Amino acid sequence: MDYIKYAIPVFFLLIGIEVWVDRAKKSELYRFSDAITNISCGITQQVTGALIKTALILGYIYLYEHHRLIDIADTVWTYVLLFIGIDFCYYWFHRSAHEVSLFWGTHIVHHQSEDYNLTVALRQSALQALVSMSFYFPLALLGFNPVAFVTLSSFQTLYQFWIHTRTIDRLHPAVEYVFNTPSHHRVHHGRNPKYIDKNHGGTLIIWDRLFGTFQREEEEVMYGVTKPLQSWNPLWAQIDYYADLRKEWRELSGWRERVQLLFLKPGWRPIRLGGAAQILEPKSEDRITYDIRTTARQSWYILWQYTVMLAVASWFLFSIDGLGAFSQMCFASWILLRLLSIGGVMESKSWTRWTEPAGWLGIPLLWLLVASTESHLWLGLGVAIGYVGLSWVHYAKIQSKKLESTSH
C-alpha cells in the first residue's frame, strides 16, 4: 500500500505548525507564492504519478515473479534488510540524479525553491519516477516481494518530510552520525559551491560517509539552484531544465558531445565553448533572486481557489481506482489546468483571463461525471454555478484593481 497520500493531512498539519512558529518568531521561513508553488509541484507529481506509478510497479512485479534469483522468507529481519536495501538504492539514484545531466532534469524541481521549509519536501518532479524506479529493480531480482517493497519505500519517503526544516538545529551526535537530519539535508539543498552534490542519503547518512559525499553544515546555507527558475508556474518548473538543455544541444557538434551533454555532470560544456560552467559563491544579499509579491486581494482569491482545487485533488487521489479512464483524464487535466492558472494569477499573467474561467466552469462539468443520483446532480450543479459566479466577481475585482494601478 502507498501510504504517502494518507499522510497528506499530517503534512498540512505540520506545515501549519511551522507557519505558526515562523510567524511567532518572525523568522521569515515562508513566502506565500513560493509555498503555494512548492505544494503545486507536489500535487502535479501526485496526480501524474497516480496515472503512471502502476505501470512502473508492474515492472518490479514482473521481475520478481519471473526472474527473481531466490525466495526470501517473510520475517522481521527481511523487512530490516529490505529497508536498508531501499535506502542504499535510493542513495545511488539520488546521487545519479545530481551527477548525470539527463537525470538531473527529473530531480531539479525539488531544489528550485530559494526557501527551506516543510513545503519544500512536497516540491517533487512529475518525471522523477521514470528514472528512480529502475534503481530499485535489483531488489526484485534478489527476491524481495512487491508488497513489502511498496510499503517500506513509502515509509522511507515519509521519513524525508521532516528533515526539510530550519526550525530544528543539530541533534545528538550519535543521531547525526547515522541518520539523515535537518542539518545534513540543509547542506544538500545549498547552492554554495562546497555544498553542491553532497549528502544524498534518504534515511541514513552513512552512505555519504562511506562513499565520500558527506559534508557537515558550516557556513550559512544559500538555497536553490545555480540558475534560478524565475517562475511560479509548477508545470514549467517540470521542463525548464530540459528547455535549457535543448538550446545547448543545438550548439554542439557531433554525437559524442551530445552524449556527454546528457550523461556528464550538469553544467558540462566542451572546452571550445568555455568548458564547464563556473559555480560562484553566492552573496547573502542575493539569497532571494525571484520574488513577485501578491496583493492582499490576490492572496485571498488564490487561497480560496487553491482550497477548492485541493479538495477536488484529494477526492481524486482517494477515488481514482473507482473512476474510468475518461474520468481520470478529465480530473487530472482540470487539476493541472488549475495549478497552471493559479501560478499565472500569482504572476499577474494576462492569459489567466482565459484559463481562470475555464477552471471555474470545470467544476460543474466534473460534477456531471460523478453525480450518483438526480437529486445530487441538481444540488451539486447549484453549488458549482454559485462558485463560478463568485469566482467571476472576485477575479474581476483583481483585474480592475490591476488596471487602476497600471493607469496610475
MOMO-V324555 format. One record per run of one state. SS is the DSSP state (2 for helix, 1 for strand, 0 for the rest). FROM is the first residue (numbers start at 1). TO is the last residue. Records with the same first field share a line. If there is no record, write none. Layout:
SS->FROM-TO, FROM-TO
This chain:
0->1-4, 26-31, 68-75, 100-100, 105-107, 112-117, 123-127, 143-145, 160-172, 180-181, 189-189, 191-203, 205-205, 212-222, 224-233, 252-254, 264-270, 274-283, 287-295, 323-324, 347-351, 371-373, 408-408
2->5-25, 32-67, 76-99, 101-104, 108-111, 118-122, 128-142, 146-159, 173-178, 182-188, 206-211, 234-251, 255-263, 271-273, 284-286, 296-322, 325-346, 352-370, 374-407
1->179-179, 190-190, 204-204, 223-223
